[in-house]
Amino acid sequence: MDSEIQRRIEEAVRRILESSDMDEMTESKIRALASKDLDLDLSKSPYKALVRKVVESFLQERSEEQPQDQADDASAAKEKEYDDDGDLIVCWLSSKRKVTIQDFRGKTLVSIREFYRKDGKDLPTAKGISLTEEQWSVFKKNVPAIEKAIKNMRSQ
């Protein structure tokens, strides 16, 4: 990525962050506003990862101004793992399966997917599912019923 483009993106994202209500702002909204401001598609992987890095840095700086217990939460956020597309890796279910949080066309998705390794990169397979926030909420509400069904199956 050209250093001038990188500088312009960083400045635009910071300007948006500084003037935004952080309770209402999402990374997707920041990217959309910066894209419009710069007339540049920031949804592509290298740009997306850069925007995420600037947002994380901004939030880290803000957390240093907050009380210690809130700063502890921010330092935990700093240790988060991201994939090559800039998606947050929540956890690895196995050596080939992981749970990620990603932004796709302005929607936040929880993805549980199998990956394969090629040329040093983890690439997604068709085996998996991506849930919208609404679908994830329905799933979470039904976890106790799923656990109960599993327990009942084991006792048979």
PEVENRA-V462986 format. One record per pair of residues at least 24 apart in sequence whose C-alpha atoms are under 10 Angstrom apart, sorted by sequence separation. I is the first residue (numbers start at 1). J is the second residue. If there is no record, write none. Layout:
I | J
I | J
//
This chain:
10 | 34
13 | 37
27 | 51
28 | 52
87 | 111
107 | 131
108 | 132
109 | 133
9 | 34
12 | 37
27 | 52
30 | 55
107 | 132
108 | 133
109 | 134
110 | 135
111 | 136
8 | 34
9 | 35
12 | 38
96 | 122
98 | 124
104 | 130
107 | 133
108 | 134
109 | 135
110 | 136
96 | 123
97 | 124
109 | 136
9 | 37
27 | 55
96 | 124
97 | 125
102 | 130
104 | 132
9 | 38
26 | 55
27 | 56
99 | 128
101 | 130
103 | 132
8 | 38
52 | 82
97 | 127
98 | 128
99 | 129
100 | 130
101 | 131
102 | 132
9 | 40
97 | 128
99 | 130
5 | 38
9 | 42
49 | 82
53 | 86
49 | 83
52 | 86
5 | 40
49 | 84
51 | 86
52 | 87
49 | 85
50 | 86
52 | 88
13 | 50
14 | 51
17 | 54
22 | 59
48 | 85
49 | 86
84 | 121
9 | 47
13 | 51
17 | 55
46 | 84
47 | 85
48 | 86
49 | 87
83 | 121
84 | 122
12 | 51
13 | 52
45 | 84
46 | 85
47 | 86
48 | 87
83 | 122
84 | 123
6 | 46
10 | 50
14 | 54
18 | 58
45 | 85
46 | 86
83 | 123
6 | 47
9 | 50
10 | 51
13 | 54
14 | 55
17 | 58
44 | 85
45 | 86
5 | 47
9 | 51
13 | 55
17 | 59
43 | 85
45 | 87
10 | 53
11 | 54
14 | 57
6 | 50
10 | 54
14 | 58
1 | 46
6 | 51
9 | 54
10 | 55
13 | 58
1 | 47
1 | 50
48 | 103
43 | 103
43 | 104
43 | 105
43 | 106
28 | 102
32 | 106
28 | 103
31 | 106
27 | 103
28 | 104
28 | 105
29 | 106
28 | 106
27 | 106
28 | 107
26 | 106
28 | 108
27 | 108
26 | 108
//
